[in-house]
Amino acid sequence: MKKNYEEDTLAKTFMPAVIRRYRAAAGLSQQELADRAGISKSYVSFLELGYRAPNLNLLVKIARALKIKPGKMVDDMVDDAEKATDT
């Protein structure tokens, strides 16, 4: 990754697409993901829009709700960031 991102900026820039991709792949609405993760639908929306970045505890809850490993989401976020900075 050529460009250095602050942790919060990285998560707000690239995690939204990761969450949306996995939510769509699971066939879940924002409300269904929110219910499974124990958060509000508006918070899911804020995450997907990049207004908020999930902390580690929330990332684990979301990953469990999506039935994937939290590390997979982080790896995908970093991969997306690297692809974006390689151009």
Secondary structure as UniProt FT lines:
FT   HELIX           7..25
FT   TURN            26..27
FT   HELIX           30..37
FT   HELIX           41..49
FT   HELIX           56..66
FT   HELIX           70..85
//
